[in-house]
Amino acid sequence: MSIILLSSLTLSAQDEDTTFVILPDSSNFVTASMIVASPGDAIYSQLGHAALHMECPRYRLDYCFSFEEEPGFKGILKFFLGKTDAHMTAVPTPQFLDSFKNEGRQVKQYTLNLTLHEKQELWRLLDNDYVDENMRHFNFLQNNCSSVSLQSVESVMVDETLDFNGWPKQFTENNGAMMRFYTRNSPWLQFICSTFFGTESDISWSQEQRTSPELIPQAIKMAQIVDRNGNKRPLVTGEKELLPLVNKYEASFVSPTLVFGILLLITIIITLSQLKWKLKWLPKALDIFLMSLITIVGLVLLYTSFVTGLFGIHWNWYLIPFNPFPLIVWLIWRKRKDFYKIYLFYVVILVLFILATPLSQQLDLPHHLITATLAVRCLYHYLVGKREQESVKKKLNNKK
């Protein structure tokens, strides 16, 4: 690997740039930078991307080390199964930049003020990570491109520490509030994150684990490197735009709030029409859709919350309205004459769940619109069931 070549200096003469002048302190022999790319259109790139850029101009070595998972459909499948592993991938810088250039994304570079030894150790660390078969288990916040890049820089500091000298104000909030800040321009990504975060939304991890490409520039430009004697120097000494912003990501106006608001409105219209005109197939189709929705979503939530560890092993509040239990109850007890009372019980749970919004940062409006939709249908079935039972009792009393 490149650092091994740097160490041994066994490169052939044709690979050496004899015109490059090394400074007396050799500080430009190796350069290290943090690279930050703007958000892309794909849902997995809507938070942007961060990587480390390592150069040795004397020996024409120029690589970007990017924390990457397995590409393609297989990688996406493994991601949602919670089996995604990742490591630093070494990519020649022109090739690394091409993908962002093709997408019209901005890429900026921030030069890191590390010692020559620290830069060499950082390169060695990244090379070892590249060839090491022991990959990191990907976690949405704790092990990602931003956190791994920052932690790699911190790990090579000897007798020095990294003082961020006050993080951006967003870091004073819990994970849920930070997640909403990061995804404020991507309603569907925010909806997905809110769905799976669970109680992780109400706690706070370390700043390095919670950072994102958007806040890295602000954080590292404020940061200082502090030695054992208390001497300080800035972490970043320069900034450069490698690619201009051509295609700014624009969120779709078709947001989860709009979609599920329309679903609630349609449900209310269908329910009122059913009461007035005795509709059958349309309300039945709606009930099948809603029952399938809460069952499938419930199974996915159970799997991701307690098996995959994708967002951390934790309790998920959305397991209250979305779980397989209503389907099981319906299959087993739907023929009981007092089954309609279960609908009222579920309505009470759904209403209380909506009222519990202040208790957790995970709970939000789009999910409550779905919850309200379920409540409308359950209330209808309770009222109809109650009316039918009262009608049966009335008939029995008349016969007596």
Order of alpha helices (4+ residues) and beta strands (2+ residues): alpha-beta-beta-beta-alpha-beta-alpha-beta-alpha-beta-alpha-beta-alpha-alpha-alpha-alpha-beta-beta-beta-alpha-alpha-alpha-alpha-alpha
